[in-house]
Amino acid sequence: MTETLESLAEVWAEIRQSPAPPKRTPFYAATRRFQLGNLGVHIEMGMRVSFDGRMLGLPGRDPIEIPQLRAAIELGWLVPV
């Protein structure tokens, strides 16, 4: 019984030390064309973007910090794919 508890403790220690798997950033598709405020960025209908609730990933561009984009998801302008 003691061996079992010791081996369980070893396994648990290994699990706690292993790094967490990377989070998968959700992807969305645009259901309409819209502009991102005064950034001058246009999202075209059908465009796929990544958005984690804070950072927007667009094809060929650096990530943009825009947490306000959650409103586009709530309005249905961006839908999960």
N, C-alpha and C positions, 0 to 999 in steps of 0.2 A: 504494500500500500504506500509506503514511504517513497519507494522508487517511482511509482506512478505520479505522486504529487510533485516530486523533484523534476521529473521529465515534463510535466505540465507547466511547471514554473519556468523551465528552460524555454519551452515553446512560446509561452506568453512573453517572455523577455525578448525573444527574437522578433515576435510580431510587433511589439511596441517600438523596437529600434528600427524596423524597416520603414523606408520612406513611404508616404501615402502616394497612391497612384495620382497622376496628373488629372486635374479636372478637365472635362470636355466642354469647350465653349459652345453654347447653342448657336445654331445657324437659323436664319430667318430668310424668307422670300418676301419681296415687296409686292403688295397687291395693287399699288397705284404709284404714280410718280409724285415725289414731293421733295422739297428743299429743306435742308437742315439749317434753319434760322439764318443768321448772318455769316455762317461759315462758307457759304457759296458752294456747298456740296449738294448735288442732286442725286437722289436715289431713284433709279429708273424702275418701272414696273417689271417684275420678274427677276430683278437683281437679287443675288444671294449675298447676305452679309452675316458677319458673326457679331454677337453682342452678349456680354456677360453681365449686363445690368449697369455697367459703368463705361466700359471701353467698346467702341465700335470698330470693327475690322472691315475695311473695304478692299476690294481687289486692287492691287497695285499702289496702295497708299499706306502711310504709317497709321497706326491706331489713333483714334480720336476719342478723347474723354468727353462723353456727352450722356450723363445719366438721364437727361430729360427724354431720351429716345424711348424710354418705357411707355410714354404716352402714345407713341405710334403703335406699340404692341397692343395696348389696351383698346385703341381705336380700330384695330384690325388692319392697319396699313402694313404691318409686318406680321407674318404668320410663321410658326415653327415649321421647319422642314426636316 
